[in-house]
Amino acid sequence: MTDSLAQTHSDLWNELGRGVVDRRHGFHVPTLSTIGLDGAPCARSVVLRRIDAERGEIQCHTDVRSGKAAEIARDARVAWHFYDESRKLQLRVSATAEVLVHGAVADDAWARSAVTSRRCYLAPRAPGAVCDAPSPNLPEGVRDRRPTEEETLPGRANFAVVLTRATAIDWLFLASEGHQRARFTRDEAGEWQGCWLEP
């Protein structure tokens, strides 16, 4: 590890970038927490889809009918939790979020999505809807096979990007010889300020 806050900040965004492209990276499937409609915290695992270090943006995808979409529409405050066991690295990120259904960001994300990922957006019922028995919530024709790209097109109406903008990041490196911890906050001008914290 380094004793440079600037290097630590750069490194953590590099690790987030690796989490996007490497399915084996600990950051690939983080936890995203929202404030539930009842006011209680609500957490779930999501796939990290894209980051933009310069803008402080972290993205995942969702079904627009999902609970998280409704929760973000009501209260934009969210929190991310990332942990990579092999690197002994934890990130806790405070952010604001918006759900993008239309526009260039959502269109680009849909275009980059594999057909196997798109298949879940063909679900005939909203995620979380009550059902009589265990259900894959997929149309009969694509339950047991990979759909064609054309078959996935109706799913675009249910697809959305959760675009979050980080406002603060708590970085923790775990080590037997002593942990290290830092906090980075983004000011109104979009600049990051860092400080070391006692772990």
Residue, then its C-alpha position, 0 to 999 in steps of 0.5 A: m500500500t501507499d501513503s499517498l492519498a492521491q495514489t490511493h484514490s486513483d487505485l480504488w477507481n482502477e480496482l472498480g474499473r477492473g471489477v467491471v471487466d473481470r467476472r472473478h474480481g471481488f468488486h464485480v458483484p457489489t451490494l447496492s443499498t437503497i432506502g425502502l418505501d417503508g423507510a428501512p434499508c434495502a440491500r441487494s447484490v448487483v452486477l457492476r456494469r460501468i464506472d467513470a472515475e472522472r465523473g465519479e459514476i458507478q452503474c448497474h442495470t435494473d428492471v424498471r419495474s423493480g423495487k429498487a427503481a421505485e425506491i430510487a425515484r422516491d429517495a435518490r440516496v444510495a450506498w454501495h458496498f464492495y469487498d475483494e477478499s483476495r485484495k483485502l479491500q473494502l469500499r463503502v460508497s455514498a452516492t445519489a442515483e437516478v434510473l435511466v430508461h430512455g436516452a443515450v446512456a440507456d440505449d448504449a447500455w442495452a446495445r452493449s448487453a449480451v443477449t443472455s443478460r437481456r433475457c431477464y428483461l423479458a420477464p412477463r411479471a414485475p420482479g418481486a411479484v407474488c407467484d404460486a410456485p417457484s418461477p423463472n419469470l421468463p416466457e416459455g420460448v426462452r426458458d431453456r435456450r439462449p434467445t436471439e437478439e431479435e427475441t430480446l427486443p421487447g425486453r428493452a421496455n423493461f431495461a434501465v440503467v441505475l446511474t449513481r454519482a459518488t459523493a463519498i468513499d470510505w476505503l479500508f485495506l485490511a492487513s495483519e500488520g495493521h489496517q489502513r483507512a481513508r475517506f474521500t469526499r467530493d465537493e460542489a465543484g466536483e473535486w475529491q478531497g481525501c483524509w486518512l482515518e484511524p481504522 
